[in-house]
Amino acid sequence: MLAALMRVVTYSGLAVAIAYLLVLEATVLQGFDRFAELGFVELTQAAFLTISVVVCLWQVRFVPERSALAACLAMVFAILLVRENDQIFELWLVHGFWKWPALLIFIGLLTYFMRHRHEVLAQLNSLVPTLAFGVLLAGFSTLVFARIFGSSQLWEVVMGGAYLRVVKQAAEEGTEVFALGLLMAGCMEMALAGRRLGRA
């Protein structure tokens, strides 16, 4: 019962913190390019992805029962992290440079998966009945939703002649940061479940 209560508080706290982060960006950055690359929301997205990569790499090292799956997830999150920082790359390098490191990581992911696919699939199958899988699935589903929900085409129709790009950006980035928060939480749930496996 205590574990369930702690999770209710933790997940509710995460949702409230993200909501107030959006309010903070909308109010404090008045007059600036809100919901852009160097805003509070984008930096939080990068932080969530970085933590997710680190937690997965920790599992690769210390949780052999999840190591192959964690390695694949670490590479997936690394690709998302590179994509999230595309404009930062382009401040110093050529336009579209982010695609090259992302492609290299993707090739690494594909190669690793092909070599260890039986382990990865077996570990994924063992993860399915756990809370970690549910949270990760919710995170990935919300991330897909964010991409569609934040499309310019939708918001141009909704707002008509009163279209404001910042509204579209707030909707997309707000949903995306919530998705990445769930993915980070899912990685942590996976790590906790992995530790219990190691003790069993």
BALOBA-1460 file (C-alpha; in Angstrom, 3 decimals):
// residues 200
<rec num="1" residu="m" x="0.000" y="0.000" z="0.000"/>
<rec num="2" residu="l" x="2.854" y="2.377" z="0.861"/>
<rec num="3" residu="a" x="4.553" y="1.724" z="-2.505"/>
<rec num="4" residu="a" x="1.294" y="2.511" z="-4.338"/>
<rec num="5" residu="l" x="0.818" y="5.723" z="-2.346"/>
<rec num="6" residu="m" x="4.404" y="6.796" z="-3.055"/>
<rec num="7" residu="r" x="3.839" y="6.278" z="-6.775"/>
<rec num="8" residu="v" x="0.605" y="8.286" z="-6.718"/>
<rec num="9" residu="v" x="2.466" y="11.158" z="-5.055"/>
<rec num="10" residu="t" x="5.493" y="10.849" z="-7.367"/>
<rec num="11" residu="y" x="3.565" y="10.697" z="-10.636"/>
<rec num="12" residu="s" x="1.141" y="13.407" z="-9.569"/>
<rec num="13" residu="g" x="4.103" y="15.552" z="-8.522"/>
<rec num="14" residu="l" x="5.743" y="15.006" z="-11.909"/>
<rec num="15" residu="a" x="2.561" y="16.063" z="-13.726"/>
<rec num="16" residu="v" x="2.144" y="19.176" z="-11.550"/>
<rec num="17" residu="a" x="5.817" y="20.143" z="-11.927"/>
<rec num="18" residu="i" x="5.605" y="19.872" z="-15.731"/>
<rec num="19" residu="a" x="2.382" y="21.902" z="-15.808"/>
<rec num="20" residu="y" x="3.980" y="24.670" z="-13.745"/>
<rec num="21" residu="l" x="7.059" y="24.526" z="-15.965"/>
<rec num="22" residu="l" x="4.807" y="25.429" z="-18.916"/>
<rec num="23" residu="v" x="3.257" y="28.278" z="-16.931"/>
<rec num="24" residu="l" x="6.748" y="29.487" z="-15.977"/>
<rec num="25" residu="e" x="7.923" y="29.542" z="-19.580"/>
<rec num="26" residu="a" x="4.762" y="31.306" z="-20.774"/>
<rec num="27" residu="t" x="5.016" y="34.045" z="-18.128"/>
<rec num="28" residu="v" x="8.727" y="34.556" z="-17.430"/>
<rec num="29" residu="l" x="9.802" y="34.502" z="-21.081"/>
<rec num="30" residu="q" x="7.242" y="37.097" z="-22.205"/>
<rec num="31" residu="g" x="8.738" y="39.005" z="-25.113"/>
<rec num="32" residu="f" x="11.198" y="36.201" z="-25.927"/>
<rec num="33" residu="d" x="10.882" y="33.191" z="-28.224"/>
<rec num="34" residu="r" x="8.827" y="31.019" z="-25.883"/>
<rec num="35" residu="f" x="8.859" y="27.206" z="-26.193"/>
<rec num="36" residu="a" x="12.010" y="27.405" z="-28.339"/>
<rec num="37" residu="e" x="15.334" y="25.548" z="-28.202"/>
<rec num="38" residu="l" x="16.849" y="27.294" z="-25.170"/>
<rec num="39" residu="g" x="13.641" y="27.688" z="-23.154"/>
<rec num="40" residu="f" x="12.876" y="25.957" z="-19.869"/>
<rec num="41" residu="v" x="10.739" y="23.270" z="-21.527"/>
<rec num="42" residu="e" x="13.297" y="22.275" z="-24.171"/>
<rec num="43" residu="l" x="16.094" y="22.142" z="-21.597"/>
<rec num="44" residu="t" x="13.913" y="19.960" z="-19.370"/>
<rec num="45" residu="q" x="13.258" y="17.632" z="-22.299"/>
<rec num="46" residu="a" x="17.007" y="17.283" z="-22.833"/>
<rec num="47" residu="a" x="17.489" y="16.645" z="-19.099"/>
<rec num="48" residu="f" x="14.786" y="13.929" z="-19.040"/>
<rec num="49" residu="l" x="16.388" y="12.198" z="-22.040"/>
<rec num="50" residu="t" x="19.879" y="12.439" z="-20.544"/>
<rec num="51" residu="i" x="18.665" y="10.893" z="-17.283"/>
<rec num="52" residu="s" x="16.918" y="8.133" z="-19.261"/>
<rec num="53" residu="v" x="20.146" y="7.312" z="-21.133"/>
<rec num="54" residu="v" x="22.155" y="7.262" z="-17.886"/>
<rec num="55" residu="v" x="19.618" y="5.036" z="-16.079"/>
<rec num="56" residu="c" x="19.578" y="2.596" z="-18.997"/>
<rec num="57" residu="l" x="23.387" y="2.503" z="-19.136"/>
<rec num="58" residu="w" x="23.430" y="1.828" z="-15.393"/>
<rec num="59" residu="q" x="21.200" y="-1.195" z="-16.049"/>
<rec num="60" residu="v" x="23.528" y="-2.393" z="-18.820"/>
<rec num="61" residu="r" x="26.327" y="-2.437" z="-16.236"/>
<rec num="62" residu="f" x="24.551" y="-3.616" z="-13.096"/>
<rec num="63" residu="v" x="21.355" y="-5.476" z="-14.126"/>
<rec num="64" residu="p" x="22.328" y="-8.397" z="-16.395"/>
<rec num="65" residu="e" x="18.694" y="-9.559" z="-16.536"/>
<rec num="66" residu="r" x="17.829" y="-6.323" z="-18.410"/>
<rec num="67" residu="s" x="21.175" y="-5.424" z="-19.997"/>
<rec num="68" residu="a" x="20.406" y="-6.129" z="-23.675"/>
<rec num="69" residu="l" x="17.029" y="-4.377" z="-23.595"/>
<rec num="70" residu="a" x="18.480" y="-1.467" z="-21.613"/>
<rec num="71" residu="a" x="21.276" y="-1.051" z="-24.173"/>
<rec num="72" residu="c" x="18.711" y="-0.764" z="-26.978"/>
<rec num="73" residu="l" x="16.632" y="1.719" z="-25.006"/>
<rec num="74" residu="a" x="19.737" y="3.777" z="-24.190"/>
<rec num="75" residu="m" x="20.452" y="4.101" z="-27.912"/>
<rec num="76" residu="v" x="16.824" y="5.007" z="-28.686"/>
<rec num="77" residu="f" x="16.917" y="7.770" z="-26.067"/>
<rec num="78" residu="a" x="20.320" y="8.934" z="-27.331"/>
<rec num="79" residu="i" x="18.834" y="9.342" z="-30.829"/>
<rec num="80" residu="l" x="15.938" y="11.342" z="-29.374"/>
<rec num="81" residu="l" x="18.418" y="13.469" z="-27.394"/>
<rec num="82" residu="v" x="20.425" y="14.268" z="-30.538"/>
<rec num="83" residu="r" x="17.221" y="15.148" z="-32.398"/>
<rec num="84" residu="e" x="16.048" y="17.320" z="-29.514"/>
<rec num="85" residu="n" x="19.250" y="19.356" z="-29.713"/>
<rec num="86" residu="d" x="19.293" y="19.737" z="-33.498"/>
<rec num="87" residu="q" x="19.267" y="23.548" z="-33.432"/>
<rec num="88" residu="i" x="22.090" y="23.665" z="-30.889"/>
<rec num="89" residu="f" x="24.225" y="21.564" z="-33.278"/>
<rec num="90" residu="e" x="23.332" y="23.955" z="-36.065"/>
<rec num="91" residu="l" x="24.613" y="26.985" z="-34.136"/>
<rec num="92" residu="w" x="28.178" y="25.798" z="-34.813"/>
<rec num="93" residu="l" x="27.798" y="23.229" z="-37.586"/>
<rec num="94" residu="v" x="25.958" y="22.899" z="-40.894"/>
<rec num="95" residu="h" x="22.172" y="22.702" z="-41.137"/>
<rec num="96" residu="g" x="20.892" y="19.159" z="-40.609"/>
<rec num="97" residu="f" x="24.130" y="17.967" z="-38.979"/>
<rec num="98" residu="w" x="22.160" y="16.191" z="-36.216"/>
<rec num="99" residu="k" x="21.128" y="13.519" z="-38.729"/>
<rec num="100" residu="w" x="24.678" y="12.144" z="-38.937"/>
<rec num="101" residu="p" x="25.253" y="11.333" z="-35.230"/>
<rec num="102" residu="a" x="21.645" y="10.107" z="-35.038"/>
<rec num="103" residu="l" x="22.259" y="7.846" z="-38.045"/>
<rec num="104" residu="l" x="25.451" y="6.443" z="-36.482"/>
<rec num="105" residu="i" x="23.614" y="5.645" z="-33.246"/>
<rec num="106" residu="f" x="20.753" y="4.094" z="-35.239"/>
<rec num="107" residu="i" x="23.200" y="1.856" z="-37.124"/>
<rec num="108" residu="g" x="24.693" y="0.865" z="-33.755"/>
<rec num="109" residu="l" x="21.212" y="0.109" z="-32.432"/>
<rec num="110" residu="l" x="20.310" y="-2.003" z="-35.467"/>
<rec num="111" residu="t" x="23.607" y="-3.907" z="-35.341"/>
<rec num="112" residu="y" x="23.323" y="-4.545" z="-31.597"/>
<rec num="113" residu="f" x="19.706" y="-5.673" z="-31.901"/>
<rec num="114" residu="m" x="20.489" y="-8.110" z="-34.724"/>
<rec num="115" residu="r" x="23.318" y="-9.646" z="-32.690"/>
<rec num="116" residu="h" x="21.376" y="-9.842" z="-29.435"/>
<rec num="117" residu="r" x="17.775" y="-10.046" z="-30.667"/>
<rec num="118" residu="h" x="16.947" y="-13.237" z="-28.746"/>
<rec num="119" residu="e" x="18.100" y="-11.694" z="-25.466"/>
<rec num="120" residu="v" x="16.368" y="-8.380" z="-26.201"/>
<rec num="121" residu="l" x="13.057" y="-10.050" z="-27.077"/>
<rec num="122" residu="a" x="13.228" y="-12.393" z="-24.073"/>
<rec num="123" residu="q" x="13.945" y="-9.464" z="-21.737"/>
<rec num="124" residu="l" x="11.161" y="-7.412" z="-23.330"/>
<rec num="125" residu="n" x="8.752" y="-10.317" z="-22.883"/>
<rec num="126" residu="s" x="9.654" y="-10.523" z="-19.187"/>
<rec num="127" residu="l" x="9.136" y="-6.747" z="-18.849"/>
<rec num="128" residu="v" x="5.625" y="-6.743" z="-20.368"/>
<rec num="129" residu="p" x="3.735" y="-7.730" z="-17.161"/>
<rec num="130" residu="t" x="5.500" y="-5.038" z="-15.094"/>
<rec num="131" residu="l" x="4.571" y="-1.461" z="-14.226"/>
<rec num="132" residu="a" x="7.742" y="-0.289" z="-16.011"/>
<rec num="133" residu="f" x="6.447" y="-1.548" z="-19.354"/>
<rec num="134" residu="g" x="3.123" y="0.225" z="-18.850"/>
<rec num="135" residu="v" x="4.823" y="3.529" z="-18.048"/>
<rec num="136" residu="l" x="7.242" y="3.201" z="-20.976"/>
<rec num="137" residu="l" x="4.371" y="2.334" z="-23.307"/>
<rec num="138" residu="a" x="2.402" y="5.358" z="-22.064"/>
<rec num="139" residu="g" x="5.469" y="7.545" z="-22.638"/>
<rec num="140" residu="f" x="6.090" y="6.349" z="-26.188"/>
<rec num="141" residu="s" x="2.377" y="6.588" z="-27.039"/>
<rec num="142" residu="t" x="2.206" y="10.141" z="-25.688"/>
<rec num="143" residu="l" x="5.319" y="11.059" z="-27.688"/>
<rec num="144" residu="v" x="3.630" y="9.898" z="-30.909"/>
<rec num="145" residu="f" x="0.486" y="11.809" z="-29.892"/>
<rec num="146" residu="a" x="2.548" y="14.972" z="-29.280"/>
<rec num="147" residu="r" x="3.920" y="14.904" z="-32.829"/>
<rec num="148" residu="i" x="0.420" y="14.689" z="-34.324"/>
<rec num="149" residu="f" x="-1.249" y="17.027" z="-31.816"/>
<rec num="150" residu="g" x="1.436" y="19.650" z="-32.405"/>
<rec num="151" residu="s" x="1.149" y="19.717" z="-36.196"/>
<rec num="152" residu="s" x="0.816" y="23.180" z="-37.753"/>
<rec num="153" residu="q" x="-1.977" y="21.943" z="-40.006"/>
<rec num="154" residu="l" x="-4.198" y="21.125" z="-37.020"/>
<rec num="155" residu="w" x="-3.610" y="24.421" z="-35.199"/>
<rec num="156" residu="e" x="-4.018" y="26.536" z="-38.324"/>
<rec num="157" residu="v" x="-7.478" y="24.998" z="-38.786"/>
<rec num="158" residu="v" x="-8.371" y="25.363" z="-35.089"/>
<rec num="159" residu="m" x="-7.323" y="29.035" z="-34.841"/>
<rec num="160" residu="g" x="-8.119" y="30.073" z="-38.394"/>
<rec num="161" residu="g" x="-7.096" y="33.632" z="-39.131"/>
<rec num="162" residu="a" x="-6.005" y="34.107" z="-35.508"/>
<rec num="163" residu="y" x="-3.252" y="31.490" z="-35.823"/>
<rec num="164" residu="l" x="-0.379" y="31.994" z="-33.382"/>
<rec num="165" residu="r" x="2.645" y="29.744" z="-33.707"/>
<rec num="166" residu="v" x="3.408" y="30.044" z="-29.978"/>
<rec num="167" residu="v" x="0.085" y="28.331" z="-29.149"/>
<rec num="168" residu="k" x="0.956" y="25.417" z="-31.424"/>
<rec num="169" residu="q" x="4.447" y="25.276" z="-29.875"/>
<rec num="170" residu="a" x="3.045" y="25.288" z="-26.335"/>
<rec num="171" residu="a" x="0.696" y="22.405" z="-27.148"/>
<rec num="172" residu="e" x="3.373" y="20.325" z="-28.861"/>
<rec num="173" residu="e" x="6.255" y="20.978" z="-26.474"/>
<rec num="174" residu="g" x="4.043" y="20.671" z="-23.398"/>
<rec num="175" residu="t" x="2.759" y="17.258" z="-24.466"/>
<rec num="176" residu="e" x="6.247" y="16.188" z="-25.502"/>
<rec num="177" residu="v" x="7.892" y="17.107" z="-22.206"/>
<rec num="178" residu="f" x="5.180" y="15.142" z="-20.373"/>
<rec num="179" residu="a" x="5.876" y="12.129" z="-22.633"/>
<rec num="180" residu="l" x="9.606" y="12.339" z="-21.935"/>
<rec num="181" residu="g" x="8.898" y="12.621" z="-18.210"/>
<rec num="182" residu="l" x="6.923" y="9.376" z="-18.419"/>
<rec num="183" residu="l" x="9.748" y="7.702" z="-20.354"/>
<rec num="184" residu="m" x="12.240" y="8.776" z="-17.687"/>
<rec num="185" residu="a" x="9.930" y="7.414" z="-14.990"/>
<rec num="186" residu="g" x="9.559" y="4.168" z="-16.954"/>
<rec num="187" residu="c" x="13.351" y="3.765" z="-17.095"/>
<rec num="188" residu="m" x="13.513" y="4.248" z="-13.347"/>
<rec num="189" residu="e" x="10.703" y="1.732" z="-12.785"/>
<rec num="190" residu="m" x="12.595" y="-0.701" z="-15.021"/>
<rec num="191" residu="a" x="15.778" y="-0.167" z="-12.988"/>
<rec num="192" residu="l" x="13.901" y="-0.758" z="-9.715"/>
<rec num="193" residu="a" x="12.293" y="-3.924" z="-11.095"/>
<rec num="194" residu="g" x="15.721" y="-5.046" z="-12.327"/>
<rec num="195" residu="r" x="17.257" y="-4.608" z="-8.902"/>
<rec num="196" residu="r" x="14.504" y="-6.778" z="-7.407"/>
<rec num="197" residu="l" x="15.250" y="-9.410" z="-10.068"/>
<rec num="198" residu="g" x="18.907" y="-9.372" z="-9.087"/>
<rec num="199" residu="r" x="18.051" y="-9.955" z="-5.448"/>
<rec num="200" residu="a" x="15.624" y="-12.811" z="-6.179"/>
